[in-house]
Amino acid sequence: MKASHYIVLFICLVLASCRTDSQKGIDTFKETQEITDFEVVFTDKSEPVGSIVELKKWKNVLIAAHYGDEYRFSFIDANSGKVLRRWGKIGEAPGEFIDFGMNFSVCDSSLVFPTTMKKEINTVSIPALLRGDEISVKRESYPYTADFRPMKILPLGEEKVATGFFKSGLFGIVDSSNAVKGTYSDYPFPTELDNIYKGTVFQSLIETNEKKKCFVISILASDIFEIYQEETDGISRIYTSPFMHEPQIKQSNGRYGIDDNESIAGILNIATSDNAIYLGYSPLKYIEASRQDYTFDEVLCFDWDGNPRKKYFLPFPASTLCADGDALYGVCNKGDEMLICRFRL
């Protein structure tokens, strides 16, 4: 065989190898680990609380956000499992809130959450809450217009990043004076929908990394996630996952929505630490995952450049996670009992 033929054959093999790698899903990892080392940190058997919809960690305290409970937040000692404080009531009396929005954040030593109906961001000192001090709430109004309708809004340094319904773009940035700095990027797949309706159909998850000034966004009912970095001259995209499953849509009565039967459940949860991103992942169809309360037992770990680190298999399904670098904390159900478990990494 001529030398030129060898070169052509080599190029073909390289291209085939690249094509194969690009066709691998985000759940394909060289390194995997079955987690067997875990412990129950908290159980609601002795101290009933409402369903936990979101979990964060501050120092040695787990902060749980509840649905269908008298209080919105519980503060739990991550070592003893003792509930240190329950706080945050819905109402219009002094010290109460009309609503608690769709998300909350821990920024430095503060609990940050929106009041959607009032279009405000609330900031409360966590140490003051734990001491039982009289609580002072810092309130900031955020913009909401016909072309800029945030649903989730999180601190990002002096600015804030929001997802929701925008005339253009996947996300928006609110500057330090709470004015709209701009909307950026777009959905990484083609769609027939107009921009203002994209956010209605294609819901998203978002988490920030204050230390790195980065954030990660994933599109529900897909295996798509992207990493962005805030820089002095704007926002840059660091990484887009090599997705294989775009969210599928259907039309009913003149409205578009996700086709649960054709879309993958995919990324159901995001937990972040200073150095890693953890994605709660399910390979099931979205309709099948709904029958399992959107739980997952696969956790995909990436660094903040999008490089895959390790795929973890939980010993039982979780509904939401948080992370601190050494462990994952997951909300799990065992019969009628709700648990928070620590999974050692």
Phi and psi restraints in degrees (value plus and minus 20) as a CYANA .aco file:
   2 LYS   PHI     -89.0   -49.0
   2 LYS   PSI     135.7   175.7
   3 ALA   PHI     -79.0   -39.0
   3 ALA   PSI     -57.7   -17.7
   4 SER   PHI     -83.2   -43.2
   4 SER   PSI     -54.0   -14.0
   5 HIS   PHI     -86.3   -46.3
   5 HIS   PSI     -59.4   -19.4
   6 TYR   PHI     -80.9   -40.9
   6 TYR   PSI     -60.6   -20.6
   7 ILE   PHI     -84.3   -44.3
   7 ILE   PSI     -64.8   -24.8
   8 VAL   PHI     -81.3   -41.3
   8 VAL   PSI     -64.3   -24.3
   9 LEU   PHI     -81.6   -41.6
   9 LEU   PSI     -61.5   -21.5
  10 PHE   PHI     -82.4   -42.4
  10 PHE   PSI     -63.0   -23.0
  11 ILE   PHI     -83.3   -43.3
  11 ILE   PSI     -61.8   -21.8
  12 CYS   PHI     -81.5   -41.5
  12 CYS   PSI     -62.1   -22.1
  13 LEU   PHI     -84.6   -44.6
  13 LEU   PSI     -60.1   -20.1
  14 VAL   PHI     -84.4   -44.4
  14 VAL   PSI     -64.9   -24.9
  15 LEU   PHI     -83.8   -43.8
  15 LEU   PSI     -59.6   -19.6
  16 ALA   PHI     -84.6   -44.6
  16 ALA   PSI     -59.5   -19.5
  17 SER   PHI     -85.0   -45.0
  17 SER   PSI     -62.5   -22.5
  18 CYS   PHI     -84.0   -44.0
  18 CYS   PSI     -60.4   -20.4
  19 ARG   PHI     -84.7   -44.7
  19 ARG   PSI     -60.1   -20.1
  20 THR   PHI     -84.1   -44.1
  20 THR   PSI     -63.2   -23.2
  21 ASP   PHI     -82.2   -42.2
  21 ASP   PSI     -59.6   -19.6
  22 SER   PHI     -90.0   -50.0
  22 SER   PSI     -40.9    -0.9
  23 GLN   PHI    -108.8   -68.8
  23 GLN   PSI     -25.6    14.4
  24 LYS   PHI     -93.3   -53.3
  24 LYS   PSI     120.6   160.6
  25 GLY   PHI     -95.4   -55.4
  25 GLY   PSI     147.6   187.6
  26 ILE   PHI     -88.4   -48.4
  26 ILE   PSI     -33.9     6.1
  27 ASP   PHI    -111.6   -71.6
  27 ASP   PSI     -10.5    29.5
  28 THR   PHI    -115.0   -75.0
  28 THR   PSI      93.4   133.4
  29 PHE   PHI    -147.1  -107.1
  29 PHE   PSI     124.4   164.4
  30 LYS   PHI     -91.6   -51.6
  30 LYS   PSI     -53.7   -13.7
  31 GLU   PHI    -135.0   -95.0
  31 GLU   PSI     106.0   146.0
  32 THR   PHI    -149.6  -109.6
  32 THR   PSI     139.8   179.8
  33 GLN   PHI    -169.0  -129.0
  33 GLN   PSI     107.5   147.5
  34 GLU   PHI    -104.4   -64.4
  34 GLU   PSI      96.7   136.7
  35 ILE   PHI    -100.7   -60.7
  35 ILE   PSI     101.3   141.3
  36 THR   PHI    -138.3   -98.3
  36 THR   PSI     -38.6     1.4
  37 ASP   PHI    -110.0   -70.0
  37 ASP   PSI      86.3   126.3
  38 PHE   PHI    -169.0  -129.0
  38 PHE   PSI     143.5   183.5
  39 GLU   PHI    -166.6  -126.6
  39 GLU   PSI     131.0   171.0
  40 VAL   PHI    -103.2   -63.2
  40 VAL   PSI      98.0   138.0
  41 VAL   PHI    -106.5   -66.5
  41 VAL   PSI     -60.4   -20.4
  42 PHE   PHI    -166.6  -126.6
  42 PHE   PSI     123.6   163.6
  43 THR   PHI    -154.4  -114.4
  43 THR   PSI     123.4   163.4
  44 ASP   PHI    -108.7   -68.7
  44 ASP   PSI     -10.2    29.8
  45 LYS   PHI     -84.1   -44.1
  45 LYS   PSI     -61.8   -21.8
  46 SER   PHI    -113.3   -73.3
  46 SER   PSI     -42.1    -2.1
  47 GLU   PHI    -157.2  -117.2
  47 GLU   PSI      67.1   107.1
  48 PRO   PHI     -81.3   -41.3
  48 PRO   PSI     115.6   155.6
  49 VAL   PHI    -157.3  -117.3
  49 VAL   PSI     147.6   187.6
  50 GLY   PHI     -93.1   -53.1
  50 GLY   PSI     150.1   190.1
  51 SER   PHI     -76.1   -36.1
  51 SER   PSI     116.8   156.8
  52 ILE   PHI    -109.8   -69.8
  52 ILE   PSI     100.7   140.7
  53 VAL   PHI    -124.0   -84.0
  53 VAL   PSI     -35.5     4.5
  54 GLU   PHI    -176.6  -136.6
  54 GLU   PSI     125.7   165.7
  55 LEU   PHI    -157.5  -117.5
  55 LEU   PSI     113.7   153.7
  56 LYS   PHI    -154.6  -114.6
  56 LYS   PSI     145.7   185.7
  57 LYS   PHI    -149.0  -109.0
  57 LYS   PSI     114.3   154.3
  58 TRP   PHI    -148.0  -108.0
  58 TRP   PSI      97.6   137.6
  59 LYS   PHI      29.9    69.9
  59 LYS   PSI    -136.6   -96.6
  60 ASN   PHI    -126.2   -86.2
  60 ASN   PSI       5.1    45.1
  61 VAL   PHI    -140.3  -100.3
  61 VAL   PSI     109.2   149.2
  62 LEU   PHI    -110.5   -70.5
  62 LEU   PSI     113.1   153.1
  63 ILE   PHI    -133.7   -93.7
  63 ILE   PSI      96.1   136.1
  64 ALA   PHI    -127.9   -87.9
  64 ALA   PSI     113.7   153.7
  65 ALA   PHI    -120.3   -80.3
  65 ALA   PSI     111.9   151.9
  66 HIS   PHI    -129.0   -89.0
  66 HIS   PSI     135.6   175.6
  67 TYR   PHI    -139.9   -99.9
  67 TYR   PSI     118.9   158.9
  68 GLY   PHI      47.2    87.2
  68 GLY   PSI      20.8    60.8
  69 ASP   PHI    -153.1  -113.1
  69 ASP   PSI     141.8   181.8
  70 GLU   PHI     -84.8   -44.8
  70 GLU   PSI     -55.3   -15.3
  71 TYR   PHI    -134.1   -94.1
  71 TYR   PSI     128.9   168.9
  72 ARG   PHI     -99.8   -59.8
  72 ARG   PSI     -57.9   -17.9
  73 PHE   PHI    -143.1  -103.1
  73 PHE   PSI     122.6   162.6
  74 SER   PHI    -142.1  -102.1
  74 SER   PSI     119.6   159.6
  75 PHE   PHI    -133.1   -93.1
  75 PHE   PSI      97.4   137.4
  76 ILE   PHI    -142.1  -102.1
  76 ILE   PSI     109.6   149.6
  77 ASP   PHI     -85.8   -45.8
  77 ASP   PSI     102.6   142.6
  78 ALA   PHI     -91.8   -51.8
  78 ALA   PSI     -34.3     5.7
  79 ASN   PHI    -114.5   -74.5
  79 ASN   PSI     -70.4   -30.4
  80 SER   PHI    -109.2   -69.2
  80 SER   PSI     -40.4    -0.4
  81 GLY   PHI      58.7    98.7
  81 GLY   PSI     -14.5    25.5
  82 LYS   PHI     -94.8   -54.8
  82 LYS   PSI     115.7   155.7
  83 VAL   PHI     -98.0   -58.0
  83 VAL   PSI      94.4   134.4
  84 LEU   PHI    -102.9   -62.9
  84 LEU   PSI     -53.1   -13.1
  85 ARG   PHI    -185.9  -145.9
  85 ARG   PSI     126.0   166.0
  86 ARG   PHI    -139.6   -99.6
  86 ARG   PSI     116.2   156.2
  87 TRP   PHI    -174.4  -134.4
  87 TRP   PSI     132.5   172.5
  88 GLY   PHI      79.3   119.3
  88 GLY   PSI      77.0   117.0
  89 LYS   PHI    -131.6   -91.6
  89 LYS   PSI     126.0   166.0
  90 ILE   PHI    -104.5   -64.5
  90 ILE   PSI     111.6   151.6
  91 GLY   PHI     143.6   183.6
  91 GLY   PSI    -193.3  -153.3
  92 GLU   PHI    -140.2  -100.2
  92 GLU   PSI     -11.3    28.7
  93 ALA   PHI     -97.3   -57.3
  93 ALA   PSI     144.4   184.4
  94 PRO   PHI     -75.5   -35.5
  94 PRO   PSI     114.9   154.9
  95 GLY   PHI      62.7   102.7
  95 GLY   PSI     -19.1    20.9
  96 GLU   PHI    -129.7   -89.7
  96 GLU   PSI     147.6   187.6
  97 PHE   PHI    -151.3  -111.3
  97 PHE   PSI     122.7   162.7
  98 ILE   PHI     -83.5   -43.5
  98 ILE   PSI     -59.4   -19.4
  99 ASP   PHI    -178.2  -138.2
  99 ASP   PSI     153.0   193.0
 100 PHE   PHI    -142.4  -102.4
 100 PHE   PSI       0.8    40.8
 101 GLY   PHI      43.7    83.7
 101 GLY   PSI    -183.9  -143.9
 102 MET   PHI    -125.6   -85.6
 102 MET   PSI     -21.2    18.8
 103 ASN   PHI    -180.0  -140.0
 103 ASN   PSI     144.4   184.4
 104 PHE   PHI    -162.0  -122.0
 104 PHE   PSI     142.5   182.5
 105 SER   PHI    -154.9  -114.9
 105 SER   PSI     138.6   178.6
 106 VAL   PHI    -134.1   -94.1
 106 VAL   PSI      95.9   135.9
 107 CYS   PHI    -142.5  -102.5
 107 CYS   PSI      93.9   133.9
 108 ASP   PHI      36.7    76.7
 108 ASP   PSI    -134.4   -94.4
 109 SER   PHI    -134.1   -94.1
 109 SER   PSI       9.7    49.7
 110 SER   PHI    -142.3  -102.3
 110 SER   PSI     126.9   166.9
 111 LEU   PHI    -112.8   -72.8
 111 LEU   PSI     106.3   146.3
 112 VAL   PHI    -143.5  -103.5
 112 VAL   PSI     106.7   146.7
 113 PHE   PHI    -171.1  -131.1
 113 PHE   PSI     132.6   172.6
 114 PRO   PHI    -112.0   -72.0
 114 PRO   PSI     135.9   175.9
 115 THR   PHI    -131.2   -91.2
 115 THR   PSI      80.8   120.8
 116 THR   PHI     -82.2   -42.2
 116 THR   PSI     -62.4   -22.4
 117 MET   PHI     -86.1   -46.1
 117 MET   PSI     -50.7   -10.7
 118 LYS   PHI    -116.8   -76.8
 118 LYS   PSI     -25.3    14.7
 119 LYS   PHI      36.6    76.6
 119 LYS   PSI      31.2    71.2
 120 GLU   PHI    -148.1  -108.1
 120 GLU   PSI     129.8   169.8
 121 ILE   PHI    -124.2   -84.2
 121 ILE   PSI     108.2   148.2
 122 ASN   PHI    -128.5   -88.5
 122 ASN   PSI     115.0   155.0
 123 THR   PHI    -145.7  -105.7
 123 THR   PSI     107.2   147.2
 124 VAL   PHI    -151.9  -111.9
 124 VAL   PSI     118.4   158.4
 125 SER   PHI     -90.4   -50.4
 125 SER   PSI     103.3   143.3
 126 ILE   PHI     -88.2   -48.2
 126 ILE   PSI     -65.5   -25.5
 127 PRO   PHI     -76.8   -36.8
 127 PRO   PSI     -59.1   -19.1
 128 ALA   PHI     -85.0   -45.0
 128 ALA   PSI     -59.7   -19.7
 129 LEU   PHI     -80.8   -40.8
 129 LEU   PSI     -64.6   -24.6
 130 LEU   PHI     -89.9   -49.9
 130 LEU   PSI     -49.8    -9.8
 131 ARG   PHI     -98.4   -58.4
 131 ARG   PSI     -34.9     5.1
 132 GLY   PHI      60.2   100.2
 132 GLY   PSI       0.9    40.9
 133 ASP   PHI     -88.5   -48.5
 133 ASP   PSI     144.6   184.6
 134 GLU   PHI     -85.5   -45.5
 134 GLU   PSI     108.4   148.4
 135 ILE   PHI    -108.5   -68.5
 135 ILE   PSI     108.6   148.6
 136 SER   PHI    -126.2   -86.2
 136 SER   PSI     104.7   144.7
 137 VAL   PHI    -126.7   -86.7
 137 VAL   PSI     103.0   143.0
 138 LYS   PHI    -106.2   -66.2
 138 LYS   PSI     105.2   145.2
 139 ARG   PHI    -137.5   -97.5
 139 ARG   PSI     111.3   151.3
 140 GLU   PHI    -149.0  -109.0
 140 GLU   PSI     113.0   153.0
 141 SER   PHI     -99.3   -59.3
 141 SER   PSI     120.8   160.8
 142 TYR   PHI    -137.2   -97.2
 142 TYR   PSI     134.6   174.6
 143 PRO   PHI     -92.2   -52.2
 143 PRO   PSI     125.5   165.5
 144 TYR   PHI    -170.3  -130.3
 144 TYR   PSI      93.1   133.1
 145 THR   PHI    -152.1  -112.1
 145 THR   PSI    -199.9  -159.9
 146 ALA   PHI     -81.8   -41.8
 146 ALA   PSI     -50.5   -10.5
 147 ASP   PHI    -121.4   -81.4
 147 ASP   PSI     -25.5    14.5
 148 PHE   PHI    -160.2  -120.2
 148 PHE   PSI      78.8   118.8
 149 ARG   PHI    -144.3  -104.3
 149 ARG   PSI      67.0   107.0
 150 PRO   PHI     -88.3   -48.3
 150 PRO   PSI     119.9   159.9
 151 MET   PHI    -130.0   -90.0
 151 MET   PSI     -56.3   -16.3
 152 LYS   PHI    -145.6  -105.6
 152 LYS   PSI     115.7   155.7
 153 ILE   PHI    -162.9  -122.9
 153 ILE   PSI     106.5   146.5
 154 LEU   PHI    -148.8  -108.8
 154 LEU   PSI     128.1   168.1
 155 PRO   PHI     -86.2   -46.2
 155 PRO   PSI     124.1   164.1
 156 LEU   PHI    -164.6  -124.6
 156 LEU   PSI      63.4   103.4
 157 GLY   PHI      47.2    87.2
 157 GLY   PSI    -151.1  -111.1
 158 GLU   PHI     -98.4   -58.4
 158 GLU   PSI     -32.2     7.8
 159 GLU   PHI    -129.4   -89.4
 159 GLU   PSI    -195.2  -155.2
 160 LYS   PHI    -156.8  -116.8
 160 LYS   PSI     127.4   167.4
 161 VAL   PHI    -134.4   -94.4
 161 VAL   PSI     119.4   159.4
 162 ALA   PHI    -152.3  -112.3
 162 ALA   PSI     126.5   166.5
 163 THR   PHI    -139.3   -99.3
 163 THR   PSI     135.4   175.4
 164 GLY   PHI     143.0   183.0
 164 GLY   PSI    -154.4  -114.4
 165 PHE   PHI    -135.6   -95.6
 165 PHE   PSI      92.5   132.5
 166 PHE   PHI    -146.3  -106.3
 166 PHE   PSI     132.0   172.0
 167 LYS   PHI     -80.9   -40.9
 167 LYS   PSI     -53.5   -13.5
 168 SER   PHI    -169.8  -129.8
 168 SER   PSI     130.2   170.2
 169 GLY   PHI      75.4   115.4
 169 GLY   PSI     139.0   179.0
 170 LEU   PHI    -106.6   -66.6
 170 LEU   PSI     -52.8   -12.8
 171 PHE   PHI    -165.8  -125.8
 171 PHE   PSI     144.8   184.8
 172 GLY   PHI    -147.5  -107.5
 172 GLY   PSI     137.0   177.0
 173 ILE   PHI    -138.3   -98.3
 173 ILE   PSI     111.3   151.3
 174 VAL   PHI    -128.3   -88.3
 174 VAL   PSI     108.4   148.4
 175 ASP   PHI    -100.6   -60.6
 175 ASP   PSI    -196.0  -156.0
 176 SER   PHI     -86.8   -46.8
 176 SER   PSI     -40.0     0.0
 177 SER   PHI    -116.4   -76.4
 177 SER   PSI      -8.6    31.4
 178 ASN   PHI      44.2    84.2
 178 ASN   PSI      16.3    56.3
 179 ALA   PHI    -128.7   -88.7
 179 ALA   PSI     133.6   173.6
 180 VAL   PHI     -89.8   -49.8
 180 VAL   PSI      96.5   136.5
 181 LYS   PHI    -100.6   -60.6
 181 LYS   PSI     -53.5   -13.5
 182 GLY   PHI     141.2   181.2
 182 GLY   PSI     147.3   187.3
 183 THR   PHI    -134.8   -94.8
 183 THR   PSI     129.0   169.0
 184 TYR   PHI    -157.8  -117.8
 184 TYR   PSI     138.8   178.8
 185 SER   PHI      39.4    79.4
 185 SER   PSI    -191.2  -151.2
 186 ASP   PHI    -176.4  -136.4
 186 ASP   PSI     152.4   192.4
 187 TYR   PHI     -86.3   -46.3
 187 TYR   PSI     116.1   156.1
 188 PRO   PHI    -101.7   -61.7
 188 PRO   PSI       9.3    49.3
 189 PHE   PHI    -170.6  -130.6
 189 PHE   PSI     131.9   171.9
 190 PRO   PHI     -91.8   -51.8
 190 PRO   PSI     126.6   166.6
 191 THR   PHI    -172.1  -132.1
 191 THR   PSI     128.3   168.3
 192 GLU   PHI    -100.8   -60.8
 192 GLU   PSI     -26.7    13.3
 193 LEU   PHI     -98.4   -58.4
 193 LEU   PSI     126.1   166.1
 194 ASP   PHI     -90.7   -50.7
 194 ASP   PSI     135.1   175.1
 195 ASN   PHI     -76.8   -36.8
 195 ASN   PSI     -62.8   -22.8
 196 ILE   PHI     -85.4   -45.4
 196 ILE   PSI     -42.1    -2.1
 197 TYR   PHI    -115.1   -75.1
 197 TYR   PSI     -31.6     8.4
 198 LYS   PHI     -81.2   -41.2
 198 LYS   PSI     -65.9   -25.9
 199 GLY   PHI     -85.3   -45.3
 199 GLY   PSI     -45.4    -5.4
 200 THR   PHI     -89.2   -49.2
 200 THR   PSI     -61.5   -21.5
 201 VAL   PHI    -106.6   -66.6
 201 VAL   PSI     -67.4   -27.4
 202 PHE   PHI    -114.8   -74.8
 202 PHE   PSI      69.1   109.1
 203 GLN   PHI     -92.7   -52.7
 203 GLN   PSI     136.1   176.1
 204 SER   PHI    -157.0  -117.0
 204 SER   PSI     140.5   180.5
 205 LEU   PHI    -132.1   -92.1
 205 LEU   PSI     127.4   167.4
 206 ILE   PHI    -167.3  -127.3
 206 ILE   PSI     119.5   159.5
 207 GLU   PHI    -161.1  -121.1
 207 GLU   PSI     129.6   169.6
 208 THR   PHI    -133.1   -93.1
 208 THR   PSI     142.1   182.1
 209 ASN   PHI    -146.3  -106.3
 209 ASN   PSI      78.1   118.1
 210 GLU   PHI     -80.9   -40.9
 210 GLU   PSI     -57.9   -17.9
 211 LYS   PHI     -85.3   -45.3
 211 LYS   PSI     -62.6   -22.6
 212 LYS   PHI    -112.3   -72.3
 212 LYS   PSI     -26.5    13.5
 213 LYS   PHI      36.7    76.7
 213 LYS   PSI      23.5    63.5
 214 CYS   PHI    -139.9   -99.9
 214 CYS   PSI     143.4   183.4
 215 PHE   PHI    -167.9  -127.9
 215 PHE   PSI     135.6   175.6
 216 VAL   PHI    -141.8  -101.8
 216 VAL   PSI     115.0   155.0
 217 ILE   PHI    -144.1  -104.1
 217 ILE   PSI     115.0   155.0
 218 SER   PHI    -145.5  -105.5
 218 SER   PSI     133.0   173.0
 219 ILE   PHI    -120.8   -80.8
 219 ILE   PSI     104.7   144.7
 220 LEU   PHI     -83.4   -43.4
 220 LEU   PSI     135.4   175.4
 221 ALA   PHI      42.8    82.8
 221 ALA   PSI      15.4    55.4
 222 SER   PHI    -178.1  -138.1
 222 SER   PSI     157.1   197.1
 223 ASP   PHI    -130.5   -90.5
 223 ASP   PSI      10.7    50.7
 224 ILE   PHI    -119.9   -79.9
 224 ILE   PSI     108.3   148.3
 225 PHE   PHI    -163.8  -123.8
 225 PHE   PSI     131.9   171.9
 226 GLU   PHI    -153.6  -113.6
 226 GLU   PSI     130.0   170.0
 227 ILE   PHI    -137.7   -97.7
 227 ILE   PSI     113.0   153.0
 228 TYR   PHI    -145.6  -105.6
 228 TYR   PSI     134.6   174.6
 229 GLN   PHI    -147.5  -107.5
 229 GLN   PSI     115.7   155.7
 230 GLU   PHI    -105.2   -65.2
 230 GLU   PSI     108.0   148.0
 231 GLU   PHI    -146.0  -106.0
 231 GLU   PSI     150.5   190.5
 232 THR   PHI     -81.8   -41.8
 232 THR   PSI     -50.1   -10.1
 233 ASP   PHI    -123.6   -83.6
 233 ASP   PSI      -6.1    33.9
 234 GLY   PHI     118.3   158.3
 234 GLY   PSI    -175.5  -135.5
 235 ILE   PHI    -132.4   -92.4
 235 ILE   PSI     111.9   151.9
 236 SER   PHI    -140.0  -100.0
 236 SER   PSI     123.4   163.4
 237 ARG   PHI    -105.1   -65.1
 237 ARG   PSI     103.7   143.7
 238 ILE   PHI    -107.5   -67.5
 238 ILE   PSI     -57.4   -17.4
 239 TYR   PHI    -178.9  -138.9
 239 TYR   PSI     122.0   162.0
 240 THR   PHI    -146.3  -106.3
 240 THR   PSI     109.0   149.0
 241 SER   PHI     -85.4   -45.4
 241 SER   PSI     126.9   166.9
 242 PRO   PHI     -97.4   -57.4
 242 PRO   PSI      56.9    96.9
 243 PHE   PHI     -94.4   -54.4
 243 PHE   PSI     131.3   171.3
 244 MET   PHI    -139.6   -99.6
 244 MET   PSI     -30.2     9.8
 245 HIS   PHI    -151.3  -111.3
 245 HIS   PSI      74.3   114.3
 246 GLU   PHI     -95.1   -55.1
 246 GLU   PSI     129.3   169.3
 247 PRO   PHI     -84.8   -44.8
 247 PRO   PSI     111.3   151.3
 248 GLN   PHI    -113.1   -73.1
 248 GLN   PSI     119.0   159.0
 249 ILE   PHI    -136.5   -96.5
 249 ILE   PSI     139.3   179.3
 250 LYS   PHI    -159.3  -119.3
 250 LYS   PSI     140.3   180.3
 251 GLN   PHI    -134.3   -94.3
 251 GLN   PSI     112.6   152.6
 252 SER   PHI    -163.0  -123.0
 252 SER   PSI     105.6   145.6
 253 ASN   PHI      33.5    73.5
 253 ASN   PSI      18.4    58.4
 254 GLY   PHI      59.9    99.9
 254 GLY   PSI     -15.7    24.3
 255 ARG   PHI    -137.5   -97.5
 255 ARG   PSI     126.6   166.6
 256 TYR   PHI    -116.8   -76.8
 256 TYR   PSI     128.2   168.2
 257 GLY   PHI    -179.6  -139.6
 257 GLY   PSI     153.0   193.0
 258 ILE   PHI     -91.5   -51.5
 258 ILE   PSI     115.7   155.7
 259 ASP   PHI    -104.9   -64.9
 259 ASP   PSI      80.3   120.3
 260 ASP   PHI     -82.2   -42.2
 260 ASP   PSI     -49.4    -9.4
 261 ASN   PHI     -98.0   -58.0
 261 ASN   PSI     -45.3    -5.3
 262 GLU   PHI    -126.2   -86.2
 262 GLU   PSI     -36.7     3.3
 263 SER   PHI    -112.0   -72.0
 263 SER   PSI     126.2   166.2
 264 ILE   PHI     -97.0   -57.0
 264 ILE   PSI     131.9   171.9
 265 ALA   PHI     -87.2   -47.2
 265 ALA   PSI     -68.1   -28.1
 266 GLY   PHI      42.9    82.9
 266 GLY   PSI    -149.8  -109.8
 267 ILE   PHI    -101.5   -61.5
 267 ILE   PSI      96.1   136.1
 268 LEU   PHI    -127.1   -87.1
 268 LEU   PSI     -35.2     4.8
 269 ASN   PHI    -177.7  -137.7
 269 ASN   PSI     126.7   166.7
 270 ILE   PHI    -145.5  -105.5
 270 ILE   PSI     109.8   149.8
 271 ALA   PHI    -144.7  -104.7
 271 ALA   PSI     123.8   163.8
 272 THR   PHI    -152.5  -112.5
 272 THR   PSI     131.4   171.4
 273 SER   PHI    -145.0  -105.0
 273 SER   PSI    -198.1  -158.1
 274 ASP   PHI     -79.7   -39.7
 274 ASP   PSI     -50.9   -10.9
 275 ASN   PHI    -137.9   -97.9
 275 ASN   PSI     -21.2    18.8
 276 ALA   PHI    -169.3  -129.3
 276 ALA   PSI     137.9   177.9
 277 ILE   PHI    -137.5   -97.5
 277 ILE   PSI     110.9   150.9
 278 TYR   PHI    -138.7   -98.7
 278 TYR   PSI     102.0   142.0
 279 LEU   PHI    -129.6   -89.6
 279 LEU   PSI      99.1   139.1
 280 GLY   PHI     -94.1   -54.1
 280 GLY   PSI     101.1   141.1
 281 TYR   PHI    -149.3  -109.3
 281 TYR   PSI     120.3   160.3
 282 SER   PHI    -151.3  -111.3
 282 SER   PSI     109.0   149.0
 283 PRO   PHI    -102.4   -62.4
 283 PRO   PSI     -20.9    19.1
 284 LEU   PHI     -92.1   -52.1
 284 LEU   PSI     142.6   182.6
 285 LYS   PHI     -85.7   -45.7
 285 LYS   PSI     134.2   174.2
 286 TYR   PHI     -80.2   -40.2
 286 TYR   PSI     -58.7   -18.7
 287 ILE   PHI     -85.8   -45.8
 287 ILE   PSI     -55.9   -15.9
 288 GLU   PHI     -89.6   -49.6
 288 GLU   PSI     -60.3   -20.3
 289 ALA   PHI     -84.8   -44.8
 289 ALA   PSI     -54.0   -14.0
 290 SER   PHI     -83.0   -43.0
 290 SER   PSI     -52.7   -12.7
 291 ARG   PHI     -92.3   -52.3
 291 ARG   PSI     -36.3     3.7
 292 GLN   PHI    -128.2   -88.2
 292 GLN   PSI       4.2    44.2
 293 ASP   PHI      38.6    78.6
 293 ASP   PSI      11.6    51.6
 294 TYR   PHI      36.9    76.9
 294 TYR   PSI      16.8    56.8
 295 THR   PHI    -109.7   -69.7
 295 THR   PSI     147.2   187.2
 296 PHE   PHI    -169.5  -129.5
 296 PHE   PSI     132.7   172.7
 297 ASP   PHI    -145.5  -105.5
 297 ASP   PSI     -10.9    29.1
 298 GLU   PHI    -132.4   -92.4
 298 GLU   PSI     113.6   153.6
 299 VAL   PHI    -146.7  -106.7
 299 VAL   PSI     101.6   141.6
 300 LEU   PHI    -122.0   -82.0
 300 LEU   PSI     103.2   143.2
 301 CYS   PHI    -126.8   -86.8
 301 CYS   PSI     108.3   148.3
 302 PHE   PHI    -148.2  -108.2
 302 PHE   PSI     136.3   176.3
 303 ASP   PHI    -105.4   -65.4
 303 ASP   PSI     159.4   199.4
 304 TRP   PHI    -100.4   -60.4
 304 TRP   PSI     -13.9    26.1
 305 ASP   PHI    -123.8   -83.8
 305 ASP   PSI     -19.3    20.7
 306 GLY   PHI      69.9   109.9
 306 GLY   PSI     -14.5    25.5
 307 ASN   PHI     -97.3   -57.3
 307 ASN   PSI     110.0   150.0
 308 PRO   PHI     -88.8   -48.8
 308 PRO   PSI     114.9   154.9
 309 ARG   PHI    -124.1   -84.1
 309 ARG   PSI     -81.7   -41.7
 310 LYS   PHI    -179.2  -139.2
 310 LYS   PSI     128.7   168.7
 311 LYS   PHI    -125.2   -85.2
 311 LYS   PSI     104.6   144.6
 312 TYR   PHI    -125.2   -85.2
 312 TYR   PSI     123.0   163.0
 313 PHE   PHI    -132.8   -92.8
 313 PHE   PSI      97.4   137.4
 314 LEU   PHI     -94.9   -54.9
 314 LEU   PSI     132.5   172.5
 315 PRO   PHI     -90.6   -50.6
 315 PRO   PSI     -39.2     0.8
 316 PHE   PHI    -177.1  -137.1
 316 PHE   PSI     139.8   179.8
 317 PRO   PHI     -87.3   -47.3
 317 PRO   PSI     130.9   170.9
 318 ALA   PHI    -144.1  -104.1
 318 ALA   PSI     137.3   177.3
 319 SER   PHI    -124.3   -84.3
 319 SER   PSI     -45.1    -5.1
 320 THR   PHI    -176.5  -136.5
 320 THR   PSI     135.4   175.4
 321 LEU   PHI    -153.9  -113.9
 321 LEU   PSI     137.7   177.7
 322 CYS   PHI    -158.4  -118.4
 322 CYS   PSI     148.3   188.3
 323 ALA   PHI    -162.7  -122.7
 323 ALA   PSI     132.2   172.2
 324 ASP   PHI    -150.2  -110.2
 324 ASP   PSI      -8.7    31.3
 325 GLY   PHI      79.3   119.3
 325 GLY   PSI     -57.5   -17.5
 326 ASP   PHI    -120.4   -80.4
 326 ASP   PSI     -41.2    -1.2
 327 ALA   PHI    -174.0  -134.0
 327 ALA   PSI     138.8   178.8
 328 LEU   PHI    -124.7   -84.7
 328 LEU   PSI     123.9   163.9
 329 TYR   PHI    -136.0   -96.0
 329 TYR   PSI     100.6   140.6
 330 GLY   PHI    -142.9  -102.9
 330 GLY   PSI     124.4   164.4
 331 VAL   PHI    -111.7   -71.7
 331 VAL   PSI     101.2   141.2
 332 CYS   PHI    -151.6  -111.6
 332 CYS   PSI     136.3   176.3
 333 ASN   PHI    -137.0   -97.0
 333 ASN   PSI     115.7   155.7
 334 LYS   PHI    -148.0  -108.0
 334 LYS   PSI      77.8   117.8
 335 GLY   PHI      45.8    85.8
 335 GLY   PSI    -146.3  -106.3
 336 ASP   PHI    -111.0   -71.0
 336 ASP   PSI     -16.8    23.2
 337 GLU   PHI    -118.7   -78.7
 337 GLU   PSI     113.1   153.1
 338 MET   PHI    -121.8   -81.8
 338 MET   PSI     111.4   151.4
 339 LEU   PHI    -141.3  -101.3
 339 LEU   PSI     130.8   170.8
 340 ILE   PHI    -132.4   -92.4
 340 ILE   PSI      99.6   139.6
 341 CYS   PHI    -131.7   -91.7
 341 CYS   PSI     124.5   164.5
 342 ARG   PHI    -120.9   -80.9
 342 ARG   PSI     102.4   142.4
 343 PHE   PHI    -127.4   -87.4
 343 PHE   PSI      92.3   132.3
 344 ARG   PHI     -91.6   -51.6
 344 ARG   PSI     114.0   154.0
